[in-house]
């Protein structure tokens, strides 16, 4: 059984079901990418696993424990951290304050954790007292990642971490995500940049209209002719 | 030409009064801006919540005086502020629990909450009038002046006197202390930072595990402290009349918006911007020009840009101009 697993999840935002019988799982130290065309329900899968939407059926488990009925806040306490696609930083707060807020629930001394984050993202140390609203897009994403890592999560969920950043910054961000993976965190990310995402992922899921259409290792999917023709542009 | 007398004249009639009036406005404006930033609505009950708090300070002052308790040269009202704050905070939390929280949980649009606050305003006004009545109440005791105009004239031998009221100095000192503590709290403590985070990005704050109920409670507590202190200082300086607090809401909102709504430091400075503009524009400069110009050019008129009756028009104009040309305020704030 996988470390963090959403099993046969069905649900939506109150209207018709957006995802039907969708299964996604991830182990520690593994990156899993969720890909698919617009409107396929990629973000919805993530929201379901985080508890932001109510499931009609299906279960979400972490480390064998059923957390299907927990609120998002309580899931955060279980070590699941989420980086939303937009508005994922506190723009009016400094870099350091953003990190502190990420660990709001932790009572112990934060300096050590903050230092670890600075090691992972050296630029943040340089800009620690600057307002996040004044940083560039790529730097903001690093703040967002850093904030999410402050609870020392076992699962990190990223909703389109590279949306709206330049290709160079995108490569840099993927490097950072790989570094995070080495700290034995389970990472699930939703991505638009399918090729690049698959190239750093251990496994991938391709969703079409709310269903798992293809899944496999990054290499398998990249080389699968059906996947290539429909989603990767040949 | 007599520059020394001209400067004393300006100090006496413009700068000292504007500094104390500005401080009183600043406290109210920070109240407005904090409620807007964190609870996300324009609280039209601001003025009357201030008069509510001040009313208890007045009542308690009378009670303390009847018991023979006093602070000597300082007004007895200072002693009653903590008690009045507790009552005001309890009132605000009760109102929030029974009125505002319903709309907050329903995620009503801000304009609806603003309308609700008008309802709260009427009720609060009624409560104040039932308890203490609509009349002018003086509750100042202690030493009125730190420096009397005559004493100053004797000391310096100048024609112009400089009078400094103890309430003016108290207002400025207390405002500086309260505002410094508030900024320390917002910028340096974990709770304060979490309030700024909540104001900045509510969803992310929830994801980070910040408890919204606690943030709302502390917001009202800060609001109660600011409202009571601001109201009592204003009441000591002038007098306590429920209606004037309602009237002062316009300059307070103007100050909050000029400073960039949602930005407490902007609201603080905005208070002084409004106070100085009101007094600069409504002051009669005749005597000032008599000192600085040669006798041949002495003015015959009062040289007053606007009559003091129009002082609210000044804050209203500033409000309109700022909203037209810099909707986010002089300092960076939220756009209304």
Interface residues (C-beta under 8 A of the other chain):
Chain A: X72 X73 X76 X77 X82 X84 X87 X88 X89 X90 X91 X92 X93 X97 X100 X101 X102 X104 X105 X147
Chain B: X190 X193 X194 X196 X197 X199 X200 X201 X203 X204 X205 X206 X207 X208 X209 X210
